[in-house]
Amino acid sequence: MVSWQTLLSAVFPALAIVAALKDITSFTIPNWISVALAVSFPPIALLCGVSLADGGMALGIGVGGLFLGVAMFAAGWIGGGDAKLLSVCALWLGFPAVIPFLLVTALCGGGLALSLLALRSIWLRPLAAHGPAWVGRLATPGAAAPYGLAICAGALATFPDGVVSRAIALQL
């Protein structure tokens, strides 16, 4: 049986997937997604039984994720939307899930880079021209990488170990 807490917790993976899809198709992650994730975390965490200590730790990790994301944005490694998405994912995951989240995100980012190199090769690029416009943009040499896809993959892979999921599991 699915509990109402489980339904509430589905806000995070649903919005993470929307962010990834928006990023892959338009190279942007709308601010409303990051804002919705940030604003929905406190009430959902409380309703799902996250302790104040774990919630506070998650908040601190989210702020740390924001600093990390801003540093990566300043270095030109990721976009601004990616930095905000990284931060709110870190918030929702909390400790200790944030550590594997960052590792899985980095690995997925490497896979994304290799996939884009292949897609942008002289052999595959002509095939992309026959697909939707967003595939053509992905195949354009020198274009940005939709790193939100890697962030989403890391978040979804580690969500079952996140602070909200753990709190729900303790109640079952």
Residue pairs with C-beta under 8 A, 6 or more apart in sequence:
3 168
3 171
3 172
5 47
5 48
5 49
5 167
5 168
5 171
6 168
8 44
8 47
8 48
9 44
9 48
9 164
9 165
9 168
11 36
11 37
11 40
11 44
12 37
12 92
12 155
12 159
12 162
12 164
13 155
13 156
13 159
15 33
15 36
15 37
16 37
16 85
16 89
16 151
16 152
16 155
16 156
17 152
17 156
18 33
19 29
19 30
19 33
19 34
19 81
19 85
19 148
19 151
19 152
20 146
20 148
20 149
20 151
20 152
20 153
22 28
22 29
22 30
22 33
22 148
23 29
23 81
23 82
23 146
23 147
23 148
23 149
24 134
24 138
24 146
24 148
24 149
25 134
26 134
27 79
27 137
27 143
27 144
27 146
28 79
28 81
29 79
29 81
29 82
29 84
29 85
29 148
30 81
31 81
31 84
33 85
34 81
34 84
34 85
34 87
34 88
37 88
37 89
37 91
37 92
38 62
38 87
38 88
38 91
41 58
41 62
41 88
41 91
41 92
42 55
44 164
45 55
45 58
45 163
45 164
45 167
46 55
48 164
48 167
48 168
48 171
49 167
49 168
49 170
49 171
50 58
50 163
50 164
50 167
51 167
54 94
54 95
54 163
54 167
55 94
55 163
57 94
57 95
57 163
58 91
58 92
58 93
58 94
58 95
58 163
59 91
61 90
61 91
61 93
61 94
61 95
61 98
62 87
62 88
62 90
62 91
62 92
63 87
64 90
65 86
65 87
65 88
65 89
65 90
65 91
65 98
66 83
66 84
66 86
66 87
68 86
68 87
68 90
69 78
69 82
69 83
69 84
69 85
69 86
69 87
70 83
72 78
72 82
72 83
72 86
73 79
73 80
73 82
73 83
78 86
78 147
79 144
79 147
81 148
82 147
82 148
82 151
85 148
85 151
85 152
86 105
86 151
89 101
89 151
89 154
89 155
90 98
90 101
92 155
92 159
92 162
92 163
92 164
93 101
93 155
93 158
93 159
93 161
93 162
93 163
94 162
94 163
95 163
96 161
97 158
97 159
97 161
97 162
97 163
98 158
100 157
100 158
100 161
101 154
101 155
101 157
101 158
102 154
103 154
104 153
104 154
104 157
104 158
105 150
105 151
105 153
105 154
105 155
106 150
106 154
107 154
108 149
108 150
108 153
108 154
109 145
109 147
109 150
111 150
112 145
112 146
112 147
112 149
112 150
113 145
116 138
116 145
118 124
119 125
119 128
119 138
119 139
120 139
120 140
120 141
120 143
124 139
125 139
125 141
128 135
128 136
128 138
128 139
129 136
129 139
137 143
138 146
159 165
